[in-house]
Amino acid sequence: MTANATELDHDIAAEDVPKRRRLALVASKGTLDQAYPPLILASTAASMGWEAGIFFTFYGLDILHQNRFRKLKVASLANPSGPVQLPNILGAVPGATAAATKVMKKWMKDARMPEVSEFIDMSQELGVRFFACSTSMGVMGVEENDLIKGCDIAGAAAFLEYAAEADVQLFV
């Protein structure tokens, strides 16, 4: 009878502990304007006590690449909502990408938004997990030592297991 009471106490105690919410994000773009959404969402979730993880795949790996994340740009070509409103044909003009990047960086600074490097540090300090897609690393020629410190290397199946337990899953 004691074992049953102990099991019951354990079950009741487990019900009293709220399940920690989980956010699972996929980041597949490696541009400056596409680096912010997953970092903002994940750091916000983590600051709210959620578990958060971002799966960086294909060009999204640039956000984790130690030689590329400080050089992310905003593509002005085929980006009608970009910071510099240009007809699409003008997005191909030399200097258009540099201008769009400069404008976006100014917007972010004026809004007191941290730079991508600061968001990466802040996210890691808050416990956000960064998953680098192992398949994409092979396709994109990214080696483990190219990545910033603190990244997990995971295949799609491993991340799907992580995401299956998430309360919120987003492809951003």
Backbone bond lengths (Angstrom), bond angles and torsions (degrees), N, CA, C in turn:
res aa  C-N    CA-C-N  psi(-1)  N-CA   C-N-CA  omega(-1)  CA-C   N-CA-C  phi
1 M - - - 1.448 - - 1.528 111.66 -
2 T 1.297 117.24 -33.77 1.461 120.48 179.07 1.523 110.89 -63.32
3 A 1.340 117.07 -40.52 1.461 120.45 -179.61 1.521 110.52 -60.72
4 N 1.345 116.93 -41.46 1.456 119.80 179.13 1.522 111.31 -64.80
5 A 1.322 117.13 -40.29 1.465 120.56 178.47 1.519 110.34 -65.03
6 T 1.330 116.66 -39.90 1.464 120.74 178.76 1.520 110.26 -65.04
7 E 1.331 116.95 -43.94 1.459 120.59 177.88 1.522 110.58 -61.88
8 L 1.315 117.04 -41.42 1.456 121.39 179.10 1.525 110.43 -64.14
9 D 1.338 116.86 -44.52 1.467 120.45 177.45 1.523 110.54 -58.86
10 H 1.348 116.20 -42.20 1.459 120.80 -179.95 1.530 110.28 -63.77
11 D 1.335 116.88 -43.61 1.459 121.04 179.48 1.522 111.21 -63.01
12 I 1.317 117.12 -42.01 1.467 121.03 178.95 1.522 110.10 -65.68
13 A 1.328 116.66 -43.90 1.466 120.51 179.30 1.524 110.58 -62.00
14 A 1.334 117.50 -39.76 1.460 121.20 179.50 1.524 110.98 -64.56
15 E 1.333 116.92 -35.37 1.460 120.63 178.49 1.525 111.53 -69.81
16 D 1.331 117.17 -29.54 1.459 121.20 -179.15 1.525 112.69 -74.17
17 V 1.325 117.48 -22.88 1.458 121.09 -179.16 1.523 107.92 -86.55
18 P 1.327 116.96 115.42 1.463 118.07 -179.54 1.530 110.72 -66.53
19 K 1.323 115.55 140.56 1.460 120.87 177.65 1.528 108.24 -69.31
20 R 1.307 115.84 132.72 1.463 120.55 178.14 1.520 108.45 -70.98
21 R 1.311 116.90 129.18 1.459 120.75 -179.42 1.524 109.54 -71.86
22 R 1.334 115.23 154.99 1.461 120.31 -177.86 1.522 109.90 -133.21
23 L 1.335 115.31 138.49 1.460 123.92 175.57 1.522 108.20 -116.59
24 A 1.330 116.81 130.83 1.466 122.29 176.64 1.525 108.11 -124.18
25 L 1.322 116.19 121.35 1.460 122.05 -177.67 1.522 110.50 -119.20
26 V 1.329 116.14 149.81 1.459 122.13 171.77 1.520 107.03 -117.01
27 A 1.339 116.60 126.55 1.464 122.76 177.58 1.526 108.09 -116.40
28 S 1.330 116.56 113.82 1.466 120.04 -176.65 1.522 113.38 -114.49
29 K 1.309 117.62 -0.09 1.467 121.49 -178.26 1.522 109.97 -111.30
30 G 1.313 116.57 143.16 1.460 121.05 -177.14 1.510 113.62 -115.49
31 T 1.322 117.07 34.28 1.462 119.96 177.43 1.527 109.45 -103.60
32 L 1.314 115.72 162.05 1.460 120.64 -177.86 1.529 111.36 -57.80
33 D 1.332 116.74 -46.31 1.462 120.05 -177.92 1.527 112.47 -68.66
34 Q 1.322 117.75 -22.44 1.464 120.88 179.01 1.527 112.88 -94.68
35 A 1.325 117.69 -8.08 1.470 120.96 177.02 1.524 110.92 -78.55
36 Y 1.322 116.99 -33.17 1.466 120.08 -174.93 1.533 114.96 -67.21
37 P 1.336 120.71 -47.50 1.470 118.92 -175.07 1.529 115.17 -54.27
38 P 1.340 120.37 -49.88 1.465 117.11 -179.62 1.525 113.05 -66.37
39 L 1.337 116.84 -35.66 1.465 119.71 179.90 1.525 111.23 -68.94
40 I 1.325 117.09 -39.85 1.468 120.64 178.12 1.531 110.18 -65.62
41 L 1.332 116.53 -48.17 1.465 119.85 -178.83 1.526 111.92 -62.32
42 A 1.321 116.84 -46.17 1.465 119.95 -177.09 1.525 111.86 -67.57
43 S 1.329 117.52 -42.46 1.470 119.24 -179.77 1.525 110.67 -68.55
44 T 1.318 117.32 -34.97 1.465 120.41 176.63 1.526 110.06 -65.12
45 A 1.324 116.38 -47.08 1.468 119.99 178.85 1.528 110.55 -59.09
46 A 1.315 116.78 -45.57 1.469 120.32 -179.08 1.525 111.28 -63.70
47 S 1.332 116.67 -37.34 1.470 119.16 179.10 1.527 111.38 -69.39
48 M 1.331 116.97 -19.22 1.463 121.99 176.28 1.528 111.70 -90.65
49 G 1.329 116.66 5.42 1.456 120.53 179.29 1.515 114.86 90.77
50 W 1.313 117.56 5.40 1.457 121.46 178.87 1.527 109.53 -80.58
51 E 1.308 115.15 155.98 1.458 121.31 166.47 1.526 105.41 -83.99
52 A 1.325 117.93 136.71 1.462 120.37 -177.89 1.521 110.09 -138.97
53 G 1.326 115.46 141.16 1.455 121.38 177.24 1.514 110.26 -143.72
54 I 1.327 115.20 143.25 1.470 121.57 178.09 1.524 108.06 -121.08
55 F 1.330 116.05 127.69 1.458 123.31 176.58 1.521 107.06 -97.92
56 F 1.319 117.25 111.08 1.463 122.88 -178.56 1.522 108.31 -95.12
57 T 1.325 115.63 120.34 1.455 120.65 -176.34 1.528 110.17 -131.53
58 F 1.308 116.89 154.46 1.458 124.56 -177.75 1.529 110.90 46.09
59 Y 1.328 119.57 -126.40 1.470 120.08 -175.00 1.521 112.57 -65.87
60 G 1.316 117.33 -18.49 1.463 120.43 175.31 1.517 112.15 -60.62
61 L 1.339 116.98 -22.35 1.467 120.62 176.97 1.527 112.01 -60.46
62 D 1.342 117.20 -24.39 1.474 119.68 178.15 1.527 111.48 -59.19
63 I 1.320 117.71 -28.62 1.466 121.48 179.72 1.526 110.27 -67.68
64 L 1.324 117.23 -26.87 1.466 121.77 179.35 1.526 113.17 -98.55
65 H 1.319 117.29 -8.62 1.465 121.67 -175.87 1.522 108.87 -78.18
66 Q 1.338 116.38 120.74 1.462 119.92 -173.34 1.527 114.01 -63.64
67 N 1.331 118.85 -20.14 1.465 120.57 177.75 1.524 113.06 -99.29
68 R 1.330 117.81 -1.79 1.467 120.12 -176.00 1.523 114.52 -118.87
69 F 1.331 118.93 -28.72 1.462 119.34 -170.10 1.527 113.07 -64.92
70 R 1.308 118.60 -23.70 1.473 120.55 177.72 1.534 111.98 -83.98
71 K 1.332 116.80 -7.84 1.465 121.56 -176.26 1.529 112.67 -114.23
72 L 1.318 117.80 17.36 1.461 120.37 -179.03 1.520 109.97 -62.33
73 K 1.319 116.15 144.38 1.464 122.09 -177.78 1.529 110.28 -124.23
74 V 1.315 115.19 165.64 1.460 122.11 172.98 1.524 106.80 -101.69
75 A 1.309 117.32 123.24 1.459 121.05 178.49 1.522 109.18 -77.94
76 S 1.312 116.21 124.25 1.467 119.22 178.87 1.525 111.44 -88.39
77 L 1.319 117.39 -23.31 1.457 122.07 179.20 1.524 109.41 -77.52
78 A 1.312 116.97 129.70 1.471 123.42 179.52 1.522 112.15 61.11
79 N 1.312 116.28 32.03 1.466 121.61 177.90 1.534 107.37 -130.20
80 P 1.338 117.30 77.02 1.462 120.34 -174.69 1.522 114.25 -64.08
81 S 1.309 117.99 -17.18 1.464 120.59 179.08 1.516 111.78 -103.40
82 G 1.309 117.01 13.28 1.463 121.21 -178.38 1.518 112.13 -65.04
83 P 1.326 116.29 169.71 1.457 120.55 -176.42 1.523 114.33 -67.31
84 V 1.310 117.93 -20.93 1.463 121.16 176.16 1.524 106.36 -114.09
85 Q 1.327 116.69 111.60 1.458 121.60 -177.59 1.524 109.63 -78.71
86 L 1.308 115.21 104.81 1.458 121.76 -178.93 1.517 109.50 -129.02
87 P 1.316 117.13 148.95 1.463 117.70 168.31 1.530 107.71 -58.57
88 N 1.307 117.24 146.80 1.461 121.46 -174.25 1.524 112.61 -51.96
89 I 1.317 117.76 -39.81 1.465 120.93 -177.85 1.531 111.29 -61.17
90 L 1.333 117.56 -33.42 1.465 120.52 -179.45 1.527 112.40 -75.16
91 G 1.323 116.63 -16.67 1.460 119.50 176.28 1.516 112.24 -64.77
92 A 1.334 116.57 -19.72 1.463 121.11 179.38 1.525 112.37 -87.25
93 V 1.321 117.27 -8.17 1.466 121.03 -179.52 1.527 109.19 -67.54
94 P 1.334 117.24 135.23 1.466 119.00 177.55 1.531 111.21 -54.23
95 G 1.297 115.57 133.40 1.462 121.40 179.48 1.517 114.32 96.80
96 A 1.334 118.29 -13.07 1.469 120.44 -178.07 1.529 110.98 -66.10
97 T 1.312 117.55 -41.32 1.468 120.77 178.89 1.521 110.51 -65.02
98 A 1.328 116.56 -42.75 1.471 120.25 178.69 1.523 110.66 -62.00
99 A 1.342 116.85 -40.57 1.471 120.46 179.59 1.527 110.57 -66.12
100 A 1.325 116.89 -44.90 1.469 120.19 179.65 1.527 110.78 -62.57
101 T 1.313 116.88 -39.86 1.467 121.40 178.75 1.519 110.71 -64.62
102 K 1.317 116.32 -43.58 1.469 120.70 179.97 1.529 110.83 -62.52
103 V 1.328 116.51 -42.92 1.465 120.57 179.58 1.527 110.33 -63.54
104 M 1.326 117.36 -45.18 1.469 119.63 -179.24 1.523 111.14 -63.32
105 K 1.327 117.11 -41.91 1.470 120.03 178.80 1.525 110.46 -61.92
106 K 1.332 116.77 -37.61 1.469 119.91 178.07 1.526 110.30 -66.86
107 W 1.331 116.84 -43.69 1.466 120.02 177.26 1.519 110.70 -56.50
108 M 1.313 115.91 -46.73 1.463 120.32 -177.95 1.530 110.77 -64.44
109 K 1.308 116.27 -41.86 1.471 119.81 179.10 1.521 110.28 -64.50
110 D 1.335 116.66 -45.01 1.470 120.98 179.38 1.528 111.42 -61.63
111 A 1.317 116.92 -32.29 1.469 121.79 179.12 1.534 111.57 -85.94
112 R 1.321 115.85 3.63 1.477 122.57 -178.36 1.526 111.82 58.45
113 M 1.306 114.47 35.69 1.462 121.54 177.90 1.524 108.15 -86.34
114 P 1.323 117.85 131.43 1.467 119.66 178.33 1.531 111.37 -60.91
115 E 1.322 115.52 152.91 1.460 119.87 174.03 1.529 108.83 -69.63
116 V 1.319 116.49 163.43 1.462 121.25 -179.08 1.525 110.59 -54.63
117 S 1.327 117.39 -43.14 1.472 120.22 -179.40 1.525 111.20 -60.13
118 E 1.332 116.98 -38.87 1.468 120.64 177.97 1.531 110.94 -68.51
119 F 1.339 116.59 -39.07 1.466 120.38 178.11 1.526 110.83 -64.30
120 I 1.317 116.59 -38.58 1.465 120.24 177.96 1.520 109.43 -61.88
121 D 1.341 116.30 -49.89 1.472 120.45 179.55 1.525 111.38 -60.03
122 M 1.331 116.02 -47.30 1.461 121.02 -178.80 1.532 110.62 -61.46
123 S 1.323 116.22 -43.89 1.464 120.60 -179.90 1.523 110.87 -61.17
124 Q 1.316 116.43 -45.11 1.464 119.47 179.70 1.525 111.08 -65.33
125 E 1.331 117.30 -39.08 1.466 120.40 177.74 1.528 111.27 -62.78
126 L 1.334 116.74 -32.20 1.463 121.68 178.96 1.531 112.29 -81.39
127 G 1.322 117.02 -5.64 1.458 120.64 177.73 1.514 115.70 95.21
128 V 1.333 117.96 10.73 1.467 120.43 176.85 1.528 108.21 -65.55
129 R 1.317 115.87 132.83 1.466 120.55 177.91 1.519 109.40 -91.15
130 F 1.314 115.24 135.21 1.458 122.30 175.91 1.524 107.95 -108.68
131 F 1.337 115.48 119.55 1.458 121.65 178.44 1.528 108.46 -107.74
132 A 1.319 117.70 121.36 1.461 121.96 174.54 1.526 107.31 -94.77
133 C 1.317 116.46 126.31 1.466 121.54 -177.91 1.532 109.87 -67.65
134 S 1.310 116.15 118.43 1.467 120.65 -177.17 1.530 111.88 -64.42
135 T 1.318 117.58 -38.40 1.464 120.48 179.39 1.519 110.53 -65.61
136 S 1.331 116.73 -46.47 1.465 120.48 179.11 1.522 111.45 -64.22
137 M 1.325 116.87 -34.45 1.467 119.49 177.46 1.522 109.95 -58.69
138 G 1.335 116.92 -42.94 1.457 120.50 178.06 1.517 112.08 -65.15
139 V 1.320 116.65 -44.04 1.466 121.58 -179.52 1.528 111.01 -64.30
140 M 1.332 116.65 -41.84 1.464 122.03 -174.14 1.534 112.91 -90.17
141 G 1.323 117.42 -0.45 1.459 120.52 178.91 1.521 113.85 70.46
142 V 1.318 117.17 29.95 1.463 122.02 -179.71 1.527 108.49 -96.42
143 E 1.313 115.64 127.36 1.464 121.91 178.52 1.526 109.40 -97.25
144 E 1.321 116.49 158.69 1.465 120.95 179.88 1.528 111.59 -56.58
145 N 1.337 117.39 -39.50 1.470 119.59 -179.09 1.531 113.02 -74.29
146 D 1.340 118.26 -5.51 1.469 121.92 173.82 1.525 111.53 -79.76
147 L 1.321 116.41 -20.00 1.465 121.29 -173.59 1.526 111.79 -83.60
148 I 1.329 115.06 153.38 1.457 119.79 173.42 1.522 108.47 -63.52
149 K 1.299 116.17 159.76 1.470 120.42 -179.62 1.532 110.04 -68.34
150 G 1.324 114.81 148.00 1.457 120.32 174.75 1.513 115.29 92.50
151 C 1.330 117.97 9.60 1.467 120.71 178.91 1.522 110.20 -90.79
152 D 1.315 115.28 143.58 1.457 121.20 170.29 1.521 106.89 -96.62
153 I 1.308 117.01 140.64 1.461 120.52 174.10 1.521 106.39 -100.03
154 A 1.327 115.01 126.18 1.464 119.70 -175.10 1.520 109.99 -144.06
155 G 1.303 114.81 145.55 1.449 120.15 173.40 1.521 110.16 -83.36
156 A 1.312 115.35 172.74 1.462 120.13 -179.10 1.525 111.56 -59.82
157 A 1.324 117.45 -40.31 1.471 120.22 -178.65 1.526 111.11 -62.48
158 A 1.322 116.75 -42.20 1.472 120.06 179.37 1.523 110.56 -64.21
159 F 1.337 116.80 -41.64 1.463 117.92 179.69 1.524 110.96 -69.51
160 L 1.318 117.99 -36.07 1.465 119.73 177.25 1.523 111.14 -61.07
161 E 1.322 117.78 -37.31 1.470 120.91 175.20 1.527 109.98 -61.74
162 Y 1.325 116.75 -43.21 1.468 121.62 177.83 1.537 109.63 -63.05
163 A 1.333 115.98 -47.47 1.465 121.10 -177.19 1.525 112.21 -67.36
164 A 1.324 117.53 -31.06 1.467 120.75 -179.59 1.520 111.72 -61.97
165 E 1.312 116.95 -25.63 1.468 121.92 179.32 1.525 112.29 -92.81
166 A 1.332 117.15 2.46 1.464 120.89 -176.20 1.525 111.42 -85.20
167 D 1.323 114.68 148.20 1.460 121.31 174.12 1.525 110.63 -79.57
168 V 1.329 115.83 -30.16 1.460 121.91 -179.45 1.524 107.90 -133.72
169 Q 1.341 115.80 128.03 1.466 121.30 175.29 1.520 107.50 -126.12
170 L 1.328 116.02 129.45 1.461 120.48 -178.82 1.519 110.64 -137.24
171 F 1.324 115.32 143.18 1.463 122.41 171.82 1.521 105.11 -105.21
172 V 1.326 116.61 106.02 1.476 119.51 -175.56 1.505 111.56 -116.18
